[in-house]
Structure formats: C-alpha cells, structure tokens
Amino acid sequence: MDRLALILIIIGAINWGLIGFFQFDLVAAIFGGQAAWLSRIVYAIVGIAGLYAISLLFRDREAAAKSS
C-alpha cells in the first residue's frame, strides 16, 4: 500500500510540475479536461494517496524510536 501511495504521489507531483512550468495539465489532457469525471477520479485518488502519505511521516519516527 505504501508503494502504491508513493507512485500516485509521484504522478501528482509530476502533473503539478508540468502545470507550474508549462501550464500543461497531463491528467486533464489524457482524461478529457479537468471537469471530466475520469480526471476528477484521478485527482481524488492522488489526493487520498497524499493524505495516506501523512501517516508515513509518523510511522518513520515511530520505527526509528523503537529501534534505538
């Protein structure tokens, strides 16, 4: 699950980079615009992956504290 979340976050970061540097939204271009239902699903899944990744921050600290 962690790897899947990381892959989705990377996809989101690449998309945001393309928007920032080139004003090109890759997800919207592939799935038919920002308002298309498929694009919105992709945005939502990437957003959920980002929220899930917050738990990774705390998990790393807990694992490091337990090993010391």
HELIX and SHEET records of a PDB file:
HELIX    1   1 ASP A    2  PHE A   22  1                                  21    
HELIX    2   2 LEU A   26  PHE A   31  1                                   6    
HELIX    3   3 TRP A   37  SER A   67  1                                  31    
END                                                                             
